[in-house]
Amino acid sequence: MSDILEKAKADGVVFIELEFTDIFGTLKSIEIPVVHLRTALEKGVWFDGSSIRGFARLRESDMYLIPEPESYAVLPGEDESRRTARFICDIYTPDGNLFEGDPRAVLKKIVSEAEEMGYKFNVGPEVEFYLFKKLEDGSYTTPEFDTGSYFDSSSRDIGSDIRKEIMCALKIFGINSERAHHEVGIGQHEVGFRYGDAVSTADKVIILKKLVKSIAHKHGLIASFMPKPFFGKAGTGMHVHSSLFGMDGSPIFYDENDPHRLSPIAKHFIAGLLTYIREMCLITNPTINSYKRLVSGYEAPVYVCWGSKNRSSLVRIPHFTKGRESSVRAELRCPDPSANPYLLFASILKAGLEGIKNNLELMPEMEDIVYDVSPEELASQGIDILPQSLSQAVSLFRESNLMKDLLGKELFTKYADAKEREAFDFRVAVTDWEIEKYIDKC
């Protein structure tokens, strides 16, 4: 602790920002003067949990935040009089236990379960986003100098400058981004970072989203992680690569004798993902808008199958390169960045471990482009389809004993209830499309 206190003093820190998320992944924070940092590290900082979506009832509202020392970082852009350092925090109840309704605690719990089985769980998300400019009439458009497409390079691309600025800002938080590039859509971008353990990687996703939004704002733009911001244009995903390693660092997913280099454990893990993905969709794709992206015939996968060269598959096995045994992994392609990364990674691990525990058999590989296969043939092969609406996802989620076990009864119920209300609100809302379609025809 003394090292952190000395570092804060050397950095000229004036304020401390204590960060955490609600159950939907929205970043929350409490600011304290730096003179209270020692107390925060030793005893925590109390707050009213009843004011946070999905947290405690009024009679259980007292909670406190414990900063994680390794997450210390000085926020960029503040002048000396307001220089601020931040910490990611764990949430505790008054009796000194981790608050089970905290998404970070949910992930930590299932990670501990994996470690008890002898596995370390690593993930690598690909986080996409759009840059928009808001016009005077309230509509949104892409910036004039961001007209590139997939992997385009342009000295006149404002997105390129912003991507580089984001990567520089990430370094301040100890995050080494491995790549950034223009995505398929005009104004669409992706920034990625090193594959790593699930908890710290979820922390990085939260930080990345905050930085992207603040840097875009500085340029007079709006960054959006909305899954499908415009009809007819590329949707925004957050593909998640995942694999297991032994406690000694050995690659559990690798088998040199398998054509795809997949070990039996890897196949059981992937089988678990495919078995439970439909009931997980409320976590992987948690908004009304998520299901505007998950539509058959577009790039986002909707059919429950796997393949190696087939990007229309729900789970893709990236090409193996000799000498990189640790790179054997499974890529889940349906999630989008509106998901809470803590709950997203937790649900992936939970489903995978269930597949391992029950020796679930992996279905045959789907080598054809799924969208070219008739629904009848897909059904004959036992290939199901993801839920096509938030309401359907809620129904499947409520029936899931696996998700109830992962989240605990109270968080499970609060999450489902909130999403059911969201689906109802959308069902009764009258949209511009309906007005244009029916106003003068009925």
C-alpha positions in Angstrom: 0.0 0.0 0.0 2.8 2.4 0.8 4.1 2.1 -2.8 0.7 3.3 -4.1 0.6 6.2 -1.7 4.1 7.2 -2.7 3.3 6.9 -6.4 0.2 9.1 -6.0 2.3 11.7 -4.2 5.0 11.6 -6.9 2.4 11.9 -9.6 0.9 15.0 -8.0 -2.5 13.4 -7.6 -5.2 15.6 -6.0 -8.3 13.4 -6.4 -9.0 9.6 -6.5 -11.8 8.2 -8.7 -13.1 4.8 -7.5 -14.8 3.0 -10.4 -17.2 0.1 -10.6 -20.1 -0.9 -12.9 -23.8 -1.6 -12.4 -25.2 -5.0 -13.6 -25.5 -3.8 -17.2 -21.8 -2.7 -17.4 -22.4 1.1 -17.1 -19.4 2.7 -15.4 -20.0 4.3 -12.1 -17.6 6.2 -9.9 -17.0 8.0 -6.6 -14.4 10.8 -6.2 -12.5 11.4 -3.0 -9.6 13.7 -2.1 -6.2 12.0 -2.2 -5.8 12.5 1.6 -8.4 9.8 2.1 -6.6 7.2 -0.2 -4.9 5.4 2.7 -8.3 4.9 4.4 -9.9 3.7 1.2 -7.2 1.1 0.7 -7.3 -0.1 4.2 -11.1 0.1 5.0 -12.9 1.0 1.8 -15.3 3.8 1.0 -18.9 3.4 1.9 -21.7 4.2 -0.6 -25.5 3.7 -1.0 -26.0 0.6 -3.1 -29.7 1.0 -3.4 -29.1 3.9 -5.8 -27.4 1.6 -8.4 -29.4 -0.3 -10.9 -29.7 -4.0 -9.9 -27.9 -3.6 -6.6 -29.3 -3.9 -3.1 -32.7 -3.2 -1.7 -33.1 -0.2 0.6 -32.7 -2.2 3.8 -29.4 -3.7 2.4 -28.1 -0.5 0.9 -24.8 -0.1 2.9 -21.8 -1.2 0.8 -18.2 -0.2 0.4 -15.6 -0.1 -2.3 -12.2 -1.6 -2.0 -9.7 -0.3 -4.6 -7.6 -2.8 -6.4 -4.0 -1.4 -6.1 -2.8 -2.9 -9.5 -5.5 -0.9 -11.3 -4.0 2.5 -10.3 -3.6 4.9 -13.2 -3.5 8.7 -13.6 -6.3 9.9 -15.8 -5.1 11.8 -18.9 -6.2 15.4 -19.7 -6.6 16.8 -16.2 -4.7 20.0 -15.2 -2.4 19.9 -12.1 -5.0 21.4 -9.7 -7.4 18.5 -10.5 -5.1 15.6 -11.4 -7.0 12.4 -10.8 -6.0 8.8 -10.4 -8.5 6.0 -10.7 -8.9 2.5 -9.3 -11.2 -0.4 -10.3 -12.9 -1.5 -7.2 -14.5 -4.6 -5.7 -17.8 -4.2 -3.8 -18.2 -5.6 -0.3 -21.1 -5.9 2.1 -20.9 -4.7 5.7 -20.1 -8.2 6.9 -16.9 -8.2 4.8 -17.9 -10.4 2.0 -17.8 -9.7 -1.8 -21.2 -8.5 -2.9 -22.6 -11.3 -5.0 -24.6 -8.9 -7.1 -21.4 -7.2 -8.4 -20.7 -8.4 -12.0 -17.0 -8.4 -11.3 -17.6 -10.7 -8.3 -19.6 -13.0 -10.5 -16.7 -13.3 -12.9 -14.2 -13.8 -10.1 -16.3 -16.6 -8.7 -16.5 -18.6 -11.9 -12.8 -18.0 -12.6 -12.0 -19.4 -9.1 -14.1 -22.5 -10.0 -12.1 -23.0 -13.2 -8.9 -22.7 -11.2 -10.1 -25.3 -8.8 -10.5 -27.6 -11.8 -6.9 -26.8 -12.8 -7.7 -24.2 -15.6 -6.8 -20.6 -16.2 -9.2 -18.8 -18.5 -8.0 -16.3 -21.1 -10.0 -14.1 -23.4 -9.4 -11.6 -26.2 -12.3 -9.4 -27.3 -12.4 -7.5 -30.5 -14.2 -4.2 -29.6 -15.9 -2.3 -32.5 -17.4 1.1 -32.4 -18.7 3.9 -34.7 -17.8 7.6 -34.8 -20.6 10.0 -35.4 -21.2 13.7 -35.7 -24.5 15.1 -34.3 -26.2 17.6 -36.7 -28.2 20.6 -35.7 -31.5 18.8 -36.4 -30.5 16.1 -33.9 -29.7 13.4 -36.5 -26.3 11.6 -36.7 -23.9 11.2 -39.6 -20.3 9.9 -40.0 -17.5 12.5 -40.0 -16.5 14.0 -43.4 -13.0 12.7 -43.2 -13.8 9.1 -42.2 -14.8 7.4 -45.4 -12.6 4.4 -45.3 -13.6 0.7 -45.3 -12.1 -2.5 -43.9 -8.4 -2.0 -43.1 -8.2 1.2 -45.3 -5.3 3.5 -44.7 -5.7 7.2 -45.3 -3.8 10.3 -44.1 -7.2 12.1 -44.3 -9.0 9.6 -42.1 -9.8 11.3 -38.8 -10.6 7.9 -37.4 -6.9 6.9 -37.8 -5.8 9.9 -35.6 -8.4 9.0 -33.0 -7.4 5.3 -33.0 -3.7 6.3 -32.4 -4.8 8.7 -29.6 -6.8 5.9 -28.0 -3.8 3.5 -28.1 -1.6 6.1 -26.5 -4.1 6.7 -23.8 -4.4 3.0 -23.1 -0.7 2.9 -22.4 -1.3 5.2 -19.4 -3.5 2.5 -17.9 -0.8 -0.2 -18.5 -2.7 -1.6 -21.5 -0.8 -2.5 -24.6 -3.1 -2.4 -27.6 -1.9 -4.8 -30.3 -3.8 -3.4 -33.2 -6.4 -0.9 -34.4 -7.9 -0.5 -37.8 -10.8 0.8 -39.8 -13.8 -1.6 -39.9 -16.2 -2.4 -42.7 -18.6 0.4 -42.2 -17.9 4.1 -42.9 -17.0 5.6 -39.5 -16.6 2.1 -38.0 -13.4 1.2 -36.1 -11.8 -1.5 -33.9 -9.2 -1.4 -31.2 -7.8 -4.6 -29.7 -5.5 -5.5 -26.9 -3.5 -8.4 -25.7 -5.1 -11.7 -24.9 -5.2 -12.1 -21.1 -7.0 -13.3 -18.0 -10.7 -12.7 -17.9 -11.0 -10.3 -15.0 -8.3 -7.9 -16.1 -9.5 -8.1 -19.7 -13.0 -7.2 -18.6 -11.5 -4.2 -16.8 -9.8 -3.2 -20.0 -13.0 -3.3 -22.0 -14.6 -0.9 -19.5 -11.6 1.4 -19.7 -11.4 1.3 -23.4 -15.1 2.3 -23.8 -14.6 5.2 -21.5 -11.5 6.4 -23.3 -13.1 6.0 -26.8 -16.1 8.1 -25.8 -14.0 10.8 -24.1 -11.4 11.1 -26.9 -14.2 11.2 -29.5 -15.9 14.0 -27.5 -12.7 16.0 -27.5 -12.8 15.9 -31.3 -16.4 17.0 -31.4 -17.6 13.5 -32.2 -19.8 10.9 -30.5 -18.5 7.3 -30.2 -21.2 4.6 -30.1 -21.1 1.0 -29.2 -24.7 0.5 -30.3 -24.9 -2.9 -32.1 -26.9 -1.7 -35.1 -26.9 2.1 -35.4 -28.2 2.2 -39.0 -30.3 -0.1 -41.2 -28.4 -1.5 -44.1 -24.9 -0.8 -42.7 -22.5 -3.0 -40.9 -23.4 -3.9 -37.3 -21.0 -3.5 -34.3 -19.8 -6.7 -32.7 -17.5 -7.8 -29.9 -16.2 -11.2 -31.0 -14.6 -13.0 -28.0 -11.6 -15.4 -28.4 -11.2 -17.7 -25.4 -9.2 -20.7 -24.3 -8.0 -22.6 -21.2 -4.5 -23.0 -19.9 -3.1 -25.2 -17.2 -2.0 -23.6 -13.9 1.6 -24.1 -15.3 0.7 -22.1 -18.5 0.4 -25.2 -20.7 -2.2 -24.8 -23.6 -5.1 -27.0 -22.7 -6.9 -26.5 -26.0 -4.0 -27.8 -28.1 -3.8 -31.4 -29.6 -1.3 -31.9 -32.3 -3.1 -35.0 -33.6 -6.4 -33.3 -34.3 -7.0 -31.8 -37.7 -8.1 -28.5 -36.1 -5.5 -28.9 -33.3 -8.4 -29.1 -30.8 -8.0 -31.2 -27.7 -10.9 -33.3 -26.3 -11.3 -30.6 -23.5 -11.5 -27.9 -26.1 -14.2 -29.8 -27.9 -16.2 -30.3 -24.7 -15.8 -26.5 -23.9 -17.0 -25.5 -27.4 -19.9 -28.0 -27.1 -20.9 -26.3 -23.9 -20.9 -22.9 -25.6 -23.1 -24.2 -28.4 -25.4 -26.0 -26.0 -26.1 -23.1 -23.8 -25.7 -20.1 -26.1 -29.4 -19.5 -26.7 -30.1 -19.1 -23.0 -27.0 -16.9 -22.6 -28.1 -14.5 -25.3 -29.6 -12.1 -22.8 -26.1 -11.5 -21.6 -24.1 -11.7 -24.8 -26.7 -9.5 -26.7 -28.6 -7.6 -24.0 -30.5 -4.8 -25.9 -33.5 -4.4 -28.2 -31.0 -3.2 -30.8 -28.8 -6.3 -30.5 -31.4 -8.3 -32.4 -31.4 -5.8 -35.3 -27.8 -7.1 -35.8 -28.5 -10.8 -35.4 -30.4 -11.3 -38.6 -29.9 -14.2 -41.0 -28.0 -13.3 -44.2 -25.7 -10.7 -42.7 -22.2 -11.1 -41.3 -23.3 -11.5 -37.7 -23.9 -15.3 -37.0 -27.4 -16.5 -35.9 -27.0 -20.3 -36.5 -25.7 -22.5 -33.7 -22.8 -24.3 -35.3 -19.0 -24.1 -35.5 -16.4 -24.1 -38.2 -12.7 -23.3 -38.9 -12.8 -21.4 -42.2 -16.5 -20.5 -42.0 -17.1 -17.0 -40.7 -20.8 -17.5 -40.8 -20.4 -20.0 -37.9 -21.3 -19.0 -34.4 -18.0 -20.3 -33.1 -15.0 -20.1 -35.4 -11.7 -21.9 -34.8 -8.9 -19.5 -36.1 -6.2 -21.0 -38.4 -3.4 -22.7 -36.5 0.2 -21.6 -37.1 2.9 -24.1 -36.3 4.9 -23.1 -33.2 2.0 -21.2 -31.7 0.3 -23.9 -29.7 -1.0 -21.4 -27.1 -2.9 -19.6 -29.8 -5.5 -22.4 -30.4 -8.8 -20.9 -29.3 -12.5 -20.6 -30.0 -14.0 -17.3 -31.3 -17.6 -16.6 -30.2 -18.9 -14.2 -32.9 -22.4 -13.3 -31.7 -21.7 -10.9 -28.7 -21.9 -7.2 -29.1 -20.3 -4.3 -27.1 -23.5 -3.4 -25.3 -22.8 -6.5 -23.2 -21.4 -6.2 -19.7 -17.9 -7.7 -20.2 -17.8 -9.2 -16.7 -21.0 -11.1 -17.2 -20.2 -11.9 -20.8 -16.9 -13.6 -20.0 -18.4 -15.3 -16.9 -21.2 -16.8 -19.0 -18.8 -18.1 -21.7 -16.6 -19.7 -19.0 -19.6 -21.2 -17.2 -21.0 -22.8 -20.4 -17.6 -24.1 -21.3 -16.9 -25.7 -17.9 -20.4 -27.3 -18.0 -19.4 -28.8 -21.3 -16.2 -30.2 -19.8 -17.9 -31.5 -16.7 -20.6 -33.4 -18.7 -18.3 -34.5 -21.5 -20.6 -32.9 -24.0 -20.0 -34.1 -27.6 -19.2 -31.4 -30.2 -21.4 -31.5 -33.2 -19.8 -32.0 -36.7 -18.1 -29.0 -38.2 -20.2 -26.8 -40.6 -18.0 -26.3 -43.6 -20.5 -24.5 -45.8 -21.6 -20.9 -45.6 -24.6 -21.3 -43.3 -26.7 -18.7 -45.1 -26.5 -20.8 -48.3 -28.1 -23.8 -46.6 -31.9 -24.2 -46.5 -33.6 -24.0 -43.1 -34.9 -27.6 -43.6 -31.3 -28.9 -44.1 -30.0 -27.0 -41.1 -32.8 -28.4 -38.9 -32.0 -31.9 -40.1 -28.4 -31.4 -38.9 -29.7 -30.2 -35.5 -28.5 -26.6 -36.1 -30.7 -24.2 -34.1 -31.0 -20.4 -34.4 -30.3 -17.7 -31.8 -33.3 -15.8 -30.4 -34.5 -13.2 -32.8 -35.8 -10.6 -30.3 -35.1 -9.4 -26.8 -38.4 -10.9 -25.6 -37.4 -14.3 -26.8 -34.0 -14.0 -25.2 -35.6 -13.1 -21.9 -37.9 -16.2 -22.1 -34.9 -18.5 -22.8 -32.9 -16.9 -20.0 -35.6 -17.3 -17.4 -35.7 -21.0 -18.1 -31.9 -21.4 -17.7 -30.8 -23.1 -14.5 -27.2 -22.6 -15.7 -27.6 -18.8 -15.8 -29.4 -18.8 -12.4 -26.6 -20.7 -10.9 -24.0 -18.4 -12.4 -25.7 -15.1 -11.3 -27.4 -16.2 -8.1 -31.1 -16.0 -7.7 -31.3 -12.2 -6.8 -29.1 -10.9 -9.6 -30.6 -13.4 -12.1 -34.1 -12.1 -11.3 -33.2 -8.4 -11.3 -31.4 -8.7 -14.6 -34.3 -10.6 -16.3 -36.9 -8.3 -14.8 -35.1 -5.2 -16.1 -34.7 -6.6 -19.6 -38.3 -7.8 -19.7 -39.4 -4.2 -18.9 -37.1 -3.0 -21.7 -38.7 -5.4 -24.1 -42.2 -4.3 -23.0 -41.4 -0.6 -23.4 -40.2 -1.2 -26.9 -43.3 -3.3 -27.8 -45.7 -0.4 -26.8 -43.6 2.4 -28.2 -44.7 3.9 -31.5 -41.8 4.3 -33.9 -41.1 6.6 -36.8 -41.2 3.6 -39.1 -44.8 2.9 -38.1 -45.9 6.5 -38.5 -44.4 6.6 -42.0 -45.8 3.3 -42.9 -49.4 3.6 -41.6 -50.3 7.2 -40.7 -52.1 7.9 -44.0 -53.0 4.4 -44.9 -55.2 3.4 -42.0 
